[in-house]
Amino acid sequence: MGRLFGTDGVRGLANRDVTAALALDLGSAAAHVLGAGDEGATHRPRAVVARDPRVSGEFLSAAVAAGLASAGVDVVNLGVVPTPALAYLVGAMHADLGVMVSASHNAMPDNGIKFFARGGLKLDDQVEDEIEQHLHVQRELPVGAEVGRMRTDTGIAAQQYVDHLTASIGTTADHRPLEGLRIAVDAANGAASQIGPEALRAAGADVVVINASPDGRNINEKAGSTHPEQLQAVVVAAEADFGVAFDGDADRCLAVDHGGVLVDGDQILGILAKALKDEGRLTGDTLVVTVMSNLGLLLAMKKAGIATLQTGVGDRYVLEAMRAGGFGLGGEQSGHIILAEHATTGDGILTALHLAARVKASGRRLADLAAEIPRLPQTLVNVKGVDRSRAGDDDGVLAAVAHAESLLGDTGRVLLRPSGTEPVVRVMVEAATQTQADGVAETLAAVVRERLAL
């Protein structure tokens, strides 16, 4: 049997892979791993629980809360709020742990459960493994007055989160830094449907909103950061300065310029990195990205005097590198961007606010700022039915990669990534032209297919 936790919590088809029984057991197990108070603590452990709007989140969040309370943890139910709101409020409310029920950008039938430790931090693999081990431990549960209490927050915590977001760009009663900007928002019929537009309006923006009517079934459905086409059309039709698209739990943000052109996470990272460097606030003049970030971003950052530290694919690896080096900005091409001064995880609404603040302060269009972070043509080929374990040491494959790199020189890049779960090797090539990227990728893929055939 494989590991229960994946790259971002426990995720799968709701009521089949992720069941109420599993949620109940995970809540109880997490209580024993994360809810153990500091030595000498006199209060009962506290947890905050939240969900995105998908229909299965109703019973799954109830089940995980029940599991926590049955293990003696007091639970505050935040209802529907974004994942980064939950992460922030774990720290702000001095909770011992937090639980988010969400499958992020996945389609509605899926759902997931992810945990946050004190301070709103995602869990290390070892802690997740410990929770999984506790699923199978029989223990005596508290009774009587020792069981946990459960209460529902009335919206005070969500407002606290909005105030935190808007204050991060200097919003006060007398100063609304986004006044004069018209911003279109695609909320993906997700957790940011109310909070996202509310935060931008509080900072002074004129906001045009689409896909902000969640009904439990329409989350991410042809909407949000995974389907920006509707937003692209709306930005142009509404004559907005630009648009932002969140995913279902709002930990991601992509943008669209005034002409309807997509601005991806790499470009947003580059824009924010240059802004922070200009202000003397980019720690170590370093941006943390993954190996999948476009070479165009790396070259643009080098030109701007900004170092780039590359990690494995996944926001948790970006965050680990940021914490280890004390860096303040990092993220992924997908729009999962971490501003460590204000958040412990990727926050789409926070990203949108800071991007908007940069547009307003610079007096330039988003299109002009994004043009300074060009995207090199990129080709990705998934080679199936191969022995992925030999991708890094087969002489023929290594020779082909070296040859491709010599052809591309400083104007391109090659990356081979074995899948973590399937007999697949992903061949990614970036080059000066799409034709060159396609040609080199297909040539490499053919070598991988021949040399690593099962």
N, C-alpha and C positions, 0 to 999 in steps of 0.2 A: 504494500500500500504506500502511495506517495505521500509527500509532506502536505499537511492540510493547508498551511498558510502559503500563499503565493507571493508575488512581488509587492502586492498592496492589500494585505489582509486575506480573509477567506472570501472567495467569490465563486459564483456558479449560478445555475438555474434555480430560481427561488422555488421553494417547496418540493424540490427534488434533490438538488445538491445541498442547498442552504435551507434547512428546515427549521421549524419552530423548536424542535427538540434539540437540534445542534446549537441554536442561538441560546437556549436556556442553559445548556451545559457549558458553552463558551463563557457566558456571563458568570456562572458559578466558578469556573476555573480561573478566569481573569481576576475575580475578586481575591482569590487566594494568592495569586502571583503579584498583582499590581496594587491590591488594596491593603496589603500589610502596612500598617502605619509605622512611622518612625519610632524608634525606641523611646519610650516615655510619653508617647502621644496619648492624649486623654479623649480625643473625639473619635467617633465612629468613622470608618472610611466613607468617603463621598465619591460619587461618580456622576458624570453628566452624560446623557444619552441623546442622540439626535438622529435624524434620517432625512433622506431626500424624498420627493413626493410620490415615488412609485408605490403602487397599491400594496405590494408585498411588504413594504417597509412598516406598514401598520402593525401586522402581527409579529414581524421579526423584532422590531424595537420593543414591543411589549414583552416578548419572550426573553430577550437579553436583559431587560430591566428586571424582570422577575427572577432570573438567575442570579443577578447581582444582589437583589434584596434578600433572596433566600439564603445568601451566604453572609448576611449581616452588613451589607453596604447600603447607605442612604443614597437614593437616586433622584436626580433632578431631570425631568424630561423636557428637553428644549423644543420638541416638535420638529418641524421642517426648517432647517437652517443649512447653509453650506458647510462642507467639510472644514474649510479653514476657520469658520466661525466656531465650530465645535472645538478645534485645536486651540484657538485663542482663549475661549471661555474656560477650558480646563485649567489654564494658568490663572486667568483673571478671577475665577471663582474658588481658587485654591483647592481644587478637587484632586483626588488621588489618581483618578484615571478618567478617560473618556471613551465612549464607544460611538462610532458613526456607522449607521446602516445605509449603505449606498453601493451602487456598482458604477459610480462615476459616469463615464461616457458610454458605457455599455447600453444595449437596448433594454426596454422595459422588463422582459421576462427574467432577466438576471437580477441578482442582488448580491450584496456582500456585507461583511462585518469587519471593521478595522478598529484597532485599539490605539489609544494614545496614553502615554505615561504622564506622570506629574510634569507640569510645565508645558503640556501640549506637544510632547515629542513622540514621533513614531517609534515603534519598537525595533530593537535589534533582533536578528534572526534567533539568537540564543533565548531571548525572552519569549518570543513566539513559540519556540520549541518547548519551553517550560510550560506555557499555557496548554499546549497540545498534550503534553504528558499528564497534566492534571485532569484532563477530560476523563481519564480512565481510573482515577483514584476515588475510592469510596471513603467518605469522611462524615463525621458527625456535624450536622448543621445546627445553627442556633435556633432556639425556640423562645416563645414568649416575647418579652420586651427587647430581646436581643436581635430579632430579625430587622432587616432594613426597612426604612420608611421610603415612600415614593410620593413625589409631588410634581406638579406640572408648572413650568415657568409661564408667566402670562405675557411674555414679550419684553420684559425688562432687560434680560440678558442679550437678546437680539439687538436692542437699541444701544446697549453698551458696546457691542461689536461695531455697529455702524458709526458710533461716535469715535471709536478707536481708529477706524479706517479713514474717516474724513480729517481727523486731527493729524494724521500722518503726512498730509500735504498742506498743513497749516490753516485748515478751515476753522474759523471762529465766528462768533455772532456778528462781528463787524467785517469779516473778510471771507469772501467766497471765491477761492482762486480759479474756479472754472467758469466764471461768468463770461458770457460771450461765445461760448462753445456750444454747438449743437451736436449731440452724440446719439447715434442709433445703437440700441442694445438688443441683442438676441439672447434671451435668458434660457433657451433650450427647454422651456416648460419644466424647468428644474428648480433646485433649491434656492437659486438667486432671483427668482421671478419677482419677488417683492423687494428684497434687500438690495439687489444690484442697482436698479433704477433709483431707489430711495437714497443710496449713498451718493450717487453722481448728482442728483438734484440738490442734496444737502450741501454739496460743494459748489453749487451755482450753475451747473450745466443745464441746458435745455435738452431734455431727453425724449427720444422717440423709441418706443418699446414694441418689440414683436416677440411672439412665442413666450408669453408670460402668463399663461392660463393653464397651469397644470391640473390634470384631472385624474392623476394616478396611473394613466396608461400612455400618455403622449410624451413622456420625458425623452429627450434626444431624438425624437422622431422627425427626421428630415429637418433638423433644427440645430442651432448651437454651433460649437467649434468644429464638430465633425461634419457638418453640412452648412457651410457659410454662404451658399448660393443665394438664399433668400435675403440675407443681410446685405450682400453685395448690391442687390437690386434696390433695396430700401434706402441705403445710404445715398445712392444717386438720386432716386425719386424724391427723397425728403430734403435734398441739398444739405445734408449733414456734413460737418467738418470731417468726421470719420465715424466708424462703428466699431463695437467690440462684441465678441461672441464668447459666451461661457459654455461650459459643458454641464452635465446634469447636476453635479455637486459643487460646481463653481471653483474647482481648484485649478482650472485652466482658463486662459484668455488668449484669443487670437484677435486680430484687428483687421479693418478694411479701410483703405484710404478714401478720400472724397470722390475718386474716380471709380470706386468699386473694386480696386485691386487688393488682393489678400496680402496682409503683412503678418508673417508667421512668427513663431516664438523666438527663433534665432534673431530676426530683425528687431523685435521688441527688446530682447536682451541687449543687443548692441546699442540701441537708442538709450536705454536706461543706464548702461555701463558708461557711455560717453557723458551722459548728464551728471552722473555721480562723480566721474573723474574731473569734470569741469568745476564742480563744487568742492573738490578736494576731499570727497567722502567715499571714494571707492577703495576699500581696504586692500592694501598691498597692490593697488592698481591691477587687480586680478579679477577675472570673470571665470566662474566654474561652469563647465558645460559637459555634455557627454560626447562620446566618440562619434555619435551620429549627427552632431551639429555640422552645418554646411561649412565647407572650406571658405566660402565667401565671408562668413562671420569671423573666422580665425584670421584671415588676411586683413580685414577691416580693423580688427582690434589691434593687430600688430602695427598697422599704420598709425593708429591713435595712441600708441604707447601703452597699450593694455595687454597684460599677459593673459593667456588662457590656460586653465588647468582642466584636462579632460578626464572623465570618469567612465565607468561602465554605464550601460543604458538603464535608466530608472531613477526617479527623483530621490529615492532613499540614498543612492550612491552619491548624488550631487550634494545632498544635505550632509552626509558623513564627511565629505571632503571640505565642505564649507566650515563645519564645526571644528574639524581637525586643524584647519589653517586659519581660523578666525575670519574667513572671508564673508562679505556681506551680500553678494549677488550671485545667483546661479540659476540654472534651469535647463529646459529641454526645448527642442524645436516644436513640440506639440503645444507649447504655450503654458507649460507647468513651470512657473517662475517663482523663485523664493527670494524675498527681500528680508534678509535676516534681522534687520533693525526693527522690523514691525511684525514679523510672522515666523512661525516655526515650520511652516509647510508652504507649498504652493498656494497662492491666493489670487483667483482671477479678478475679483473686484478690486483688491489692492493694486494689482498690476494695471488695471484699467485707469484707476485714479492717478497713479504716478505717470503713466503714459500720457494721459490728458494734461497733467500739470506740466510735463515737458513740452508738449505742443504749445500750450498757452504761453509759457515763460519764454520759449524761443521765438515766438511770433512767426513760426514757419509751419507749413503744411506737413502732415504726417508723411505724405508721399515723398517730400524732400528729405525728411529725416531718414526714412527707410531706404532711400536710394543710396545712402552712404554705407549701407550694409547689403551689398549685392548678393544674390543667390546664384552660385554656380550651377550649371545643369547637372542633374543627378539621376543616375539610373540604378535601380535595385532589382536584382534577379534572385528569386528563390529557387535554388537547385535542390530538387526533392529526390528521395530514394538513395541517399549517399551516407557514408559513415562520417558523421559530423565530428567524431572524436579524433580523426586524423587530419582535420583541416589545418591544424597549426604545425604539423611536423612532416607532412608528405613532401618529399624533395621536389617532385614535379610541380605541385601546387605552389610551393615557395618560390621556385624558379620563375613560374609564370607571373606571380605577383611582383617579383623583383623587376621583371622585364616591363611589366605594365607601369610600374612606378618610374622607371627610367624614361619611358616614353612621355609620361605626363609631366615629369619634372616638378617645378614649383607651381604649375598651373592646374594641378589635379591631385587626386587622392584615391587610394584603394583601401577598402575595408572588407575583410571576410569575417562574418559572425555566425558561428554554429548556433542553431536553435537550442534552447535549453530543454525542449520536450519532444521534438520531432526529428526524424532523419533528414534534416534540411540544413543546408549552408546558404546563408544570405550573402550575396556578392553585391557590394555597393561601390560605385565608381562615380567620382566627380571630375569634370573636365571643363576646358574652356568653352566647348561647344557641345550641344546635345548629341550630335552625330558621333563625336569622338567618345563621349561617355557611353553611348549605346554600343559602339563597336568594341571598346575595351571590355565592357561588362560581359558581352556575349562571348567574347574570346575566352575570358577567364572562366565563365560559367561552363563552357565546353570542357576545359581542362579539369575543373572540379568534378564534373559529371563523369568523365572518363577515369580519372585517377582514384576517386573515392567511391566508385560504384559498389553497392552491396552485393 
